[in-house]
Amino acid sequence: MLNDTAKRWKCSGLLDELTDEQSNELANCLEATACYILSLPKEQNECFASTAIFPVVRLIYTGINTINIPETAINGADLFYGINKGWEEFKIENWKLLDDPKVDAEAEFLCQYCIDYVEDLKKRGII
């Protein structure tokens, strides 16, 4: 059965194809991330990461692929700053991709970011 938090996040589509238990867990991660972003000053929460972070949380959750993930596995603050820093570095290193109309550079960056994040969690023994 979905908890109240999961019911609120259900319409986002981020909980699609998850069990109720997974939906409840992911919704709690999404809610914690949203609370973190809303606590930031306006100039900080209107950046690239604030729009990309929720799909990233879902992708990382899917990449972890386990129930009862450690609380430290998906940290909204780390993700928020990591995405922004990584995006700035990506733009400098891959500036040609940004001009290529056949490539969604943001999607490419976010996909690789999620893969790297999950691999880092595995290396550190968190998951």
Secondary structure as UniProt FT lines:
FT   HELIX           4..10
FT   TURN            11..12
FT   TURN            14..17
FT   HELIX           20..39
FT   HELIX           42..45
FT   HELIX           48..64
FT   TURN            71..73
FT   HELIX           76..93
FT   HELIX           95..98
FT   TURN            101..102
FT   HELIX           105..123
FT   TURN            124..125
//
